[in-house]
Amino acid sequence: MSLHPAGDDREGDAEDGDRPEVPEGVLRGIEDIADGNTASKEDLESLLKY
């Protein structure tokens, strides 16, 4: 996915090194969501009622 409009004669982001790095925790979170490993609203509310 490019951060620039298509057809602007730029090289791809992967080639010019301008792609932002994604933190490892974000990648783990995406995998958890894909696997269905998420907390429910009730789980979160019970944690906040300490």
DRENTI-346857 format. One line per 5 residues: number of its first residue (from 1); their letters; for each residue z, y, x of C-alpha. Coordinates in steps of 0.5 Angstrom, whole numbers, plus 2048, in hexadecimal, padded with zeros to 3 digits. Example, Ala and Ser with C-alpha at 12.3 -4.5 7.8 and 13.67 -1.06 7.14 Angstrom:
1) AS) 810 7F7 819 ~ 80E 7FE 81B
END
This chain:
1) MSLHP) 800 800 800 ~ 7FE 807 803 ~ 802 80D 803 ~ 7FB 811 803 ~ 7F6 811 7FE
6) AGDDR) 7F0 80D 7FF ~ 7EA 80F 802 ~ 7ED 815 806 ~ 7EA 811 80C ~ 7F1 810 80F
11) EGDAE) 7F2 809 813 ~ 7F7 804 80F ~ 7FE 806 80F ~ 7FF 7FF 813 ~ 7FB 801 819
16) DGDRP) 7FD 808 81A ~ 805 806 81A ~ 807 80B 814 ~ 809 806 80F ~ 811 807 80E
21) EVPEG) 815 801 810 ~ 819 7FE 80A ~ 820 7FC 80B ~ 822 7F5 80C ~ 827 7F5 806
26) VLRGI) 822 7F8 801 ~ 81D 7F2 803 ~ 823 7ED 801 ~ 824 7F1 7FB ~ 81D 7F0 7F9
31) EDIAD) 81E 7E9 7FA ~ 824 7E8 7F6 ~ 821 7EC 7F0 ~ 81B 7E7 7F1 ~ 81F 7E1 7F1
36) GNTAS) 824 7E4 7EB ~ 82A 7E5 7EF ~ 82C 7EB 7EC ~ 833 7ED 7E9 ~ 833 7EE 7E1
41) KEDLE) 836 7F5 7DE ~ 83C 7F1 7DC ~ 83D 7EF 7E4 ~ 83D 7F6 7E6 ~ 841 7F9 7E1
46) SLLKY) 847 7F4 7E2 ~ 846 7F5 7EA ~ 847 7FD 7E8 ~ 84D 7FC 7E4 ~ 852 7FA 7EA
END
